Amino acid sequence: APSFHWERTGKKINDRRNRYEINDAPHITVLRIKPVKAAKDNVTFTCVANNGLGEARADVNLKIYPRVENIDEIPPGYPRIETHPKLRSVEKDRNVLLQCDAKGEPKPTIS
């Protein structure tokens, strides 16, 4: 299995810092930033995998938007839920349908 590490603007992230948490499992790694800060995290993060034969790198540019309370302040194209699932009561062994719809550009996927 490959070994992983994360970089922030080209420097290896020290996951002993309070805001960065790195969770590794076989063949996968997750970087959790809590909480994100626009002044520090509006940068490029890189996932680096190494298996002894070579290294693979993947960059992501994190763009942090200010917190919005009003839906009219959401940046254009930003995903938003249009149809929220509604709370339902259902008997055991019956079927239930929960609907969710989202808009954005590009069109978001719901999972």
VMD Tcl script that builds the backbone (N, CA, C; Angstrom):
set m [mol new atoms 333]
animate dup $m
set s [atomselect $m all]
$s set {name element resname resid chain x y z} {
  {N N ALA 1 A 0.855 -1.187 0.000}
  {CA C ALA 1 A 0.000 0.000 0.000}
  {C C ALA 1 A 0.893 1.241 0.000}
  {N N PRO 2 A 0.463 2.271 -0.695}
  {CA C PRO 2 A 1.279 3.490 -0.730}
  {C C PRO 2 A 1.246 4.216 0.616}
  {N N SER 3 A 2.282 4.998 0.846}
  {CA C SER 3 A 2.284 5.902 1.997}
  {C C SER 3 A 1.865 7.282 1.490}
  {N N PHE 4 A 1.207 8.046 2.335}
  {CA C PHE 4 A 0.680 9.348 1.945}
  {C C PHE 4 A 1.225 10.442 2.851}
  {N N HIS 5 A 1.250 11.647 2.310}
  {CA C HIS 5 A 1.356 12.846 3.128}
  {C C HIS 5 A 0.693 13.999 2.378}
  {N N TRP 6 A 0.384 15.057 3.119}
  {CA C TRP 6 A -0.271 16.234 2.554}
  {C C TRP 6 A 0.677 17.421 2.638}
  {N N GLU 7 A 0.570 18.298 1.627}
  {CA C GLU 7 A 1.359 19.528 1.613}
  {C C GLU 7 A 0.427 20.728 1.479}
  {N N ARG 8 A 0.829 21.819 2.094}
  {CA C ARG 8 A 0.131 23.101 1.968}
  {C C ARG 8 A 1.141 24.073 1.374}
  {N N THR 9 A 0.851 24.603 0.191}
  {CA C THR 9 A 1.754 25.476 -0.569}
  {C C THR 9 A 3.170 24.896 -0.654}
  {N N GLY 10 A 3.252 23.578 -0.928}
  {CA C GLY 10 A 4.539 22.935 -1.159}
  {C C GLY 10 A 5.279 22.475 0.075}
  {N N LYS 11 A 4.732 22.706 1.266}
  {CA C LYS 11 A 5.394 22.284 2.500}
  {C C LYS 11 A 4.561 21.216 3.191}
  {N N LYS 12 A 5.227 20.169 3.681}
  {CA C LYS 12 A 4.534 19.067 4.345}
  {C C LYS 12 A 3.753 19.573 5.552}
  {N N ILE 13 A 2.514 19.111 5.660}
  {CA C ILE 13 A 1.642 19.513 6.773}
  {C C ILE 13 A 1.985 18.689 8.005}
  {N N ASN 14 A 2.134 19.367 9.108}
  {CA C ASN 14 A 2.343 18.717 10.393}
  {C C ASN 14 A 0.965 18.474 10.996}
  {N N ASP 15 A 0.525 17.217 11.031}
  {CA C ASP 15 A -0.829 16.934 11.514}
  {C C ASP 15 A -0.929 16.996 13.037}
  {N N ARG 16 A 0.152 17.377 13.685}
  {CA C ARG 16 A 0.078 17.607 15.134}
  {C C ARG 16 A -0.473 18.993 15.440}
  {N N ARG 17 A -0.601 19.818 14.417}
  {CA C ARG 17 A -1.215 21.132 14.615}
  {C C ARG 17 A -2.707 20.927 14.812}
  {N N ASN 18 A -3.299 21.758 15.612}
  {CA C ASN 18 A -4.689 21.563 16.016}
  {C C ASN 18 A -5.693 21.561 14.874}
  {N N ARG 19 A -5.510 22.396 13.869}
  {CA C ARG 19 A -6.530 22.531 12.818}
  {C C ARG 19 A -6.447 21.468 11.742}
  {N N TYR 20 A -5.313 20.807 11.601}
  {CA C TYR 20 A -5.151 19.806 10.546}
  {C C TYR 20 A -5.179 18.399 11.149}
  {N N GLU 21 A -6.055 17.568 10.587}
  {CA C GLU 21 A -6.147 16.175 11.031}
  {C C GLU 21 A -6.040 15.295 9.795}
  {N N ILE 22 A -5.094 14.362 9.806}
  {CA C ILE 22 A -4.892 13.464 8.672}
  {C C ILE 22 A -5.246 12.057 9.111}
  {N N ASN 23 A -6.147 11.437 8.354}
  {CA C ASN 23 A -6.561 10.062 8.629}
  {C C ASN 23 A -6.195 9.196 7.427}
  {N N ASP 24 A -5.333 8.217 7.669}
  {CA C ASP 24 A -4.906 7.307 6.614}
  {C C ASP 24 A -5.511 5.928 6.828}
  {N N ALA 25 A -5.826 5.272 5.739}
  {CA C ALA 25 A -6.270 3.883 5.725}
  {C C ALA 25 A -5.607 3.263 4.494}
  {N N PRO 26 A -5.668 1.945 4.340}
  {CA C PRO 26 A -5.047 1.358 3.148}
  {C C PRO 26 A -5.586 1.997 1.854}
  {N N HIS 27 A -4.698 2.560 1.076}
  {CA C HIS 27 A -4.997 3.123 -0.253}
  {C C HIS 27 A -5.806 4.414 -0.220}
  {N N ILE 28 A -5.957 5.065 0.926}
  {CA C ILE 28 A -6.716 6.324 0.982}
  {C C ILE 28 A -6.206 7.198 2.116}
  {N N THR 29 A -6.338 8.509 1.938}
  {CA C THR 29 A -5.997 9.465 2.984}
  {C C THR 29 A -7.025 10.586 2.971}
  {N N VAL 30 A -7.284 11.142 4.136}
  {CA C VAL 30 A -8.244 12.242 4.263}
  {C C VAL 30 A -7.595 13.345 5.088}
  {N N LEU 31 A -7.653 14.572 4.569}
  {CA C LEU 31 A -7.191 15.749 5.305}
  {C C LEU 31 A -8.423 16.509 5.774}
  {N N ARG 32 A -8.519 16.706 7.068}
  {CA C ARG 32 A -9.628 17.485 7.632}
  {C C ARG 32 A -9.046 18.770 8.211}
  {N N ILE 33 A -9.629 19.893 7.818}
  {CA C ILE 33 A -9.207 21.201 8.319}
  {C C ILE 33 A -10.361 21.750 9.136}
  {N N LYS 34 A -10.101 22.006 10.410}
  {CA C LYS 34 A -11.195 22.468 11.258}
  {C C LYS 34 A -10.715 23.530 12.230}
  {N N PRO 35 A -11.267 24.701 12.128}
  {CA C PRO 35 A -12.079 25.230 11.040}
  {C C PRO 35 A -11.174 25.818 9.955}
  {N N VAL 36 A -11.710 25.947 8.752}
  {CA C VAL 36 A -10.936 26.589 7.693}
  {C C VAL 36 A -10.856 28.083 7.971}
  {N N LYS 37 A -9.749 28.678 7.580}
  {CA C LYS 37 A -9.538 30.114 7.765}
  {C C LYS 37 A -9.126 30.703 6.432}
  {N N ALA 38 A -9.859 31.711 6.002}
  {CA C ALA 38 A -9.621 32.302 4.686}
  {C C ALA 38 A -8.194 32.832 4.557}
  {N N ALA 39 A -7.669 33.429 5.592}
  {CA C ALA 39 A -6.337 34.020 5.512}
  {C C ALA 39 A -5.234 32.969 5.393}
  {N N LYS 40 A -5.468 31.736 5.868}
  {CA C LYS 40 A -4.425 30.716 5.874}
  {C C LYS 40 A -4.679 29.557 4.920}
  {N N ASP 41 A -5.932 29.257 4.621}
  {CA C ASP 41 A -6.251 28.036 3.880}
  {C C ASP 41 A -6.738 28.283 2.452}
  {N N ASN 42 A -6.764 29.506 2.006}
  {CA C ASN 42 A -7.165 29.856 0.646}
  {C C ASN 42 A -5.953 29.649 -0.272}
  {N N VAL 43 A -5.438 28.403 -0.307}
  {CA C VAL 43 A -4.170 28.086 -0.974}
  {C C VAL 43 A -4.285 26.733 -1.679}
  {N N THR 44 A -3.165 26.253 -2.201}
  {CA C THR 44 A -3.116 24.950 -2.844}
  {C C THR 44 A -2.667 23.891 -1.849}
  {N N PHE 45 A -3.452 22.800 -1.772}
  {CA C PHE 45 A -3.101 21.637 -0.976}
  {C C PHE 45 A -2.738 20.515 -1.938}
  {N N THR 46 A -1.791 19.682 -1.551}
  {CA C THR 46 A -1.332 18.586 -2.404}
  {C C THR 46 A -1.343 17.277 -1.621}
  {N N CYS 47 A -1.943 16.253 -2.227}
  {CA C CYS 47 A -1.890 14.896 -1.695}
  {C C CYS 47 A -0.739 14.196 -2.411}
  {N N VAL 48 A 0.162 13.602 -1.638}
  {CA C VAL 48 A 1.331 12.926 -2.201}
  {C C VAL 48 A 1.284 11.458 -1.783}
  {N N ALA 49 A 1.369 10.563 -2.770}
  {CA C ALA 49 A 1.396 9.117 -2.522}
  {C C ALA 49 A 2.725 8.569 -3.026}
  {N N ASN 50 A 3.324 7.667 -2.242}
  {CA C ASN 50 A 4.594 7.064 -2.622}
  {C C ASN 50 A 4.526 5.573 -2.320}
  {N N ASN 51 A 4.913 4.751 -3.301}
  {CA C ASN 51 A 4.891 3.305 -3.076}
  {C C ASN 51 A 6.286 2.681 -3.166}
  {N N GLY 52 A 7.319 3.481 -3.097}
  {CA C GLY 52 A 8.678 2.951 -3.179}
  {C C GLY 52 A 9.215 2.930 -4.596}
  {N N LEU 53 A 8.338 2.795 -5.588}
  {CA C LEU 53 A 8.746 2.821 -6.998}
  {C C LEU 53 A 8.658 4.215 -7.585}
  {N N GLY 54 A 7.826 5.045 -6.967}
  {CA C GLY 54 A 7.640 6.388 -7.472}
  {C C GLY 54 A 6.647 7.152 -6.630}
  {N N GLU 55 A 6.367 8.357 -7.106}
  {CA C GLU 55 A 5.512 9.275 -6.367}
  {C C GLU 55 A 4.430 9.830 -7.280}
  {N N ALA 56 A 3.224 9.969 -6.752}
  {CA C ALA 56 A 2.123 10.605 -7.484}
  {C C ALA 56 A 1.634 11.773 -6.641}
  {N N ARG 57 A 1.259 12.871 -7.326}
  {CA C ARG 57 A 0.820 14.082 -6.639}
  {C C ARG 57 A -0.486 14.564 -7.248}
  {N N ALA 58 A -1.358 15.090 -6.400}
  {CA C ALA 58 A -2.614 15.685 -6.861}
  {C C ALA 58 A -2.840 16.978 -6.097}
  {N N ASP 59 A -3.031 18.074 -6.846}
  {CA C ASP 59 A -3.244 19.389 -6.245}
  {C C ASP 59 A -4.724 19.738 -6.204}
  {N N VAL 60 A -5.098 20.501 -5.197}
  {CA C VAL 60 A -6.434 21.070 -5.113}
  {C C VAL 60 A -6.276 22.504 -4.620}
  {N N ASN 61 A -6.960 23.421 -5.308}
  {CA C ASN 61 A -6.967 24.818 -4.888}
  {C C ASN 61 A -8.211 25.053 -4.051}
  {N N LEU 62 A -8.018 25.319 -2.777}
  {CA C LEU 62 A -9.133 25.534 -1.872}
  {C C LEU 62 A -9.539 26.991 -1.935}
  {N N LYS 63 A -10.808 27.239 -2.264}
  {CA C LYS 63 A -11.340 28.602 -2.297}
  {C C LYS 63 A -12.360 28.717 -1.181}
  {N N ILE 64 A -12.132 29.621 -0.282}
  {CA C ILE 64 A -12.985 29.779 0.890}
  {C C ILE 64 A -13.855 31.006 0.710}
  {N N TYR 65 A -15.144 30.786 0.809}
  {CA C TYR 65 A -16.114 31.871 0.721}
  {C C TYR 65 A -16.494 32.321 2.124}
  {N N PRO 66 A -16.842 33.593 2.277}
  {CA C PRO 66 A -17.305 34.027 3.593}
  {C C PRO 66 A -18.626 33.348 3.940}
  {N N ARG 67 A -18.870 33.175 5.241}
  {CA C ARG 67 A -20.126 32.579 5.697}
  {C C ARG 67 A -21.274 33.498 5.287}
  {N N VAL 68 A -22.329 32.901 4.739}
  {CA C VAL 68 A -23.489 33.681 4.321}
  {C C VAL 68 A -24.717 33.222 5.091}
  {N N GLU 69 A -25.519 34.178 5.465}
  {CA C GLU 69 A -26.768 33.878 6.163}
  {C C GLU 69 A -27.950 34.007 5.200}
  {N N ASN 70 A -27.785 34.810 4.170}
  {CA C ASN 70 A -28.850 35.085 3.215}
  {C C ASN 70 A -28.555 34.338 1.917}
  {N N ILE 71 A -29.509 33.578 1.408}
  {CA C ILE 71 A -29.308 32.775 0.192}
  {C C ILE 71 A -28.929 33.639 -1.008}
  {N N ASP 72 A -29.306 34.915 -1.015}
  {CA C ASP 72 A -28.964 35.801 -2.133}
  {C C ASP 72 A -27.477 36.143 -2.162}
  {N N GLU 73 A -26.751 35.877 -1.078}
  {CA C GLU 73 A -25.331 36.192 -1.009}
  {C C GLU 73 A -24.442 35.033 -1.451}
  {N N ILE 74 A -25.030 33.873 -1.773}
  {CA C ILE 74 A -24.246 32.712 -2.199}
  {C C ILE 74 A -23.606 33.013 -3.549}
  {N N PRO 75 A -22.301 32.718 -3.709}
  {CA C PRO 75 A -21.621 33.005 -4.979}
  {C C PRO 75 A -22.292 32.290 -6.151}
  {N N PRO 76 A -22.255 32.890 -7.356}
  {CA C PRO 76 A -22.855 32.259 -8.538}
  {C C PRO 76 A -22.241 30.888 -8.793}
  {N N GLY 77 A -23.095 29.901 -9.117}
  {CA C GLY 77 A -22.641 28.551 -9.426}
  {C C GLY 77 A -22.460 27.673 -8.214}
  {N N TYR 78 A -22.398 28.256 -7.024}
  {CA C TYR 78 A -22.193 27.483 -5.798}
  {C C TYR 78 A -23.370 26.538 -5.591}
  {N N PRO 79 A -23.125 25.273 -5.225}
  {CA C PRO 79 A -24.245 24.335 -5.099}
  {C C PRO 79 A -25.184 24.705 -3.956}
  {N N ARG 80 A -26.470 24.480 -4.189}
  {CA C ARG 80 A -27.452 24.689 -3.124}
  {C C ARG 80 A -28.585 23.689 -3.292}
  {N N ILE 81 A -29.123 23.272 -2.181}
  {CA C ILE 81 A -30.224 22.316 -2.171}
  {C C ILE 81 A -31.511 23.062 -2.513}
  {N N GLU 82 A -32.195 22.590 -3.534}
  {CA C GLU 82 A -33.456 23.181 -3.954}
  {C C GLU 82 A -34.649 22.455 -3.328}
  {N N THR 83 A -34.588 21.134 -3.297}
  {CA C THR 83 A -35.652 20.322 -2.705}
  {C C THR 83 A -35.051 19.554 -1.539}
  {N N HIS 84 A -35.504 19.876 -0.343}
  {CA C HIS 84 A -34.995 19.217 0.861}
  {C C HIS 84 A -35.808 17.959 1.144}
  {N N PRO 85 A -35.148 16.892 1.612}
  {CA C PRO 85 A -35.911 15.717 2.028}
  {C C PRO 85 A -36.849 16.096 3.172}
  {N N LYS 86 A -38.045 15.571 3.137}
  {CA C LYS 86 A -39.035 15.873 4.174}
  {C C LYS 86 A -39.083 14.726 5.172}
  {N N LEU 87 A -39.287 15.077 6.441}
  {CA C LEU 87 A -39.406 14.080 7.489}
  {C C LEU 87 A -40.642 13.237 7.238}
  {N N ARG 88 A -40.478 11.921 7.244}
  {CA C ARG 88 A -41.573 10.989 6.971}
  {C C ARG 88 A -41.657 9.961 8.088}
  {N N SER 89 A -42.859 9.498 8.341}
  {CA C SER 89 A -43.072 8.343 9.211}
  {C C SER 89 A -43.415 7.177 8.309}
  {N N VAL 90 A -42.826 6.043 8.593}
  {CA C VAL 90 A -43.064 4.886 7.752}
  {C C VAL 90 A -43.084 3.635 8.631}
  {N N GLU 91 A -43.976 2.729 8.287}
  {CA C GLU 91 A -44.046 1.467 9.018}
  {C C GLU 91 A -42.898 0.558 8.603}
  {N N LYS 92 A -42.461 -0.268 9.528}
  {CA C LYS 92 A -41.398 -1.232 9.263}
  {C C LYS 92 A -41.771 -2.103 8.066}
  {N N ASP 93 A -40.797 -2.396 7.214}
  {CA C ASP 93 A -40.941 -3.234 6.018}
  {C C ASP 93 A -41.738 -2.570 4.905}
  {N N ARG 94 A -42.032 -1.282 5.013}
  {CA C ARG 94 A -42.682 -0.522 3.935}
  {C C ARG 94 A -41.621 0.246 3.159}
  {N N ASN 95 A -41.979 0.749 2.003}
  {CA C ASN 95 A -41.071 1.554 1.196}
  {C C ASN 95 A -41.258 3.027 1.530}
  {N N VAL 96 A -40.210 3.792 1.333}
  {CA C VAL 96 A -40.285 5.235 1.521}
  {C C VAL 96 A -39.449 5.900 0.426}
  {N N LEU 97 A -39.875 7.068 -0.015}
  {CA C LEU 97 A -39.175 7.834 -1.035}
  {C C LEU 97 A -38.783 9.175 -0.426}
  {N N LEU 98 A -37.486 9.466 -0.433}
  {CA C LEU 98 A -36.977 10.739 0.054}
  {C C LEU 98 A -36.367 11.468 -1.136}
  {N N GLN 99 A -36.799 12.683 -1.384}
  {CA C GLN 99 A -36.371 13.427 -2.572}
  {C C GLN 99 A -35.439 14.563 -2.176}
  {N N CYS 100 A -34.388 14.738 -2.971}
  {CA C CYS 100 A -33.434 15.822 -2.772}
  {C C CYS 100 A -32.984 16.285 -4.149}
  {N N ASP 101 A -32.939 17.600 -4.346}
  {CA C ASP 101 A -32.525 18.156 -5.626}
  {C C ASP 101 A -31.583 19.321 -5.358}
  {N N ALA 102 A -30.553 19.459 -6.183}
  {CA C ALA 102 A -29.578 20.525 -6.010}
  {C C ALA 102 A -29.317 21.217 -7.336}
  {N N LYS 103 A -28.966 22.497 -7.252}
  {CA C LYS 103 A -28.594 23.283 -8.430}
  {C C LYS 103 A -27.202 23.852 -8.218}
  {N N GLY 104 A -26.527 24.148 -9.310}
  {CA C GLY 104 A -25.201 24.737 -9.272}
  {C C GLY 104 A -24.570 24.603 -10.648}
  {N N GLU 105 A -23.420 25.216 -10.823}
  {CA C GLU 105 A -22.708 25.164 -12.102}
  {C C GLU 105 A -21.251 24.872 -11.819}
  {N N PRO 106 A -20.723 23.697 -12.123}
  {CA C PRO 106 A -21.421 22.614 -12.822}
  {C C PRO 106 A -22.462 21.948 -11.927}
  {N N LYS 107 A -23.367 21.189 -12.564}
  {CA C LYS 107 A -24.456 20.536 -11.827}
  {C C LYS 107 A -23.865 19.614 -10.782}
  {N N PRO 108 A -24.263 19.801 -9.511}
  {CA C PRO 108 A -23.717 18.944 -8.447}
  {C C PRO 108 A -24.253 17.514 -8.516}
  {N N THR 109 A -23.463 16.590 -8.018}
  {CA C THR 109 A -23.921 15.217 -7.875}
  {C C THR 109 A -24.365 15.028 -6.429}
  {N N ILE 110 A -25.403 14.257 -6.234}
  {CA C ILE 110 A -25.926 13.988 -4.895}
  {C C ILE 110 A -25.570 12.566 -4.557}
  {N N SER 111 A -24.969 12.378 -3.393}
  {CA C SER 111 A -24.580 11.025 -2.980}
  {C C SER 111 A -24.954 10.786 -1.534}
}
mol reanalyze $m
mol bondsrecalc $m
mol representation Tube
mol addrep $m
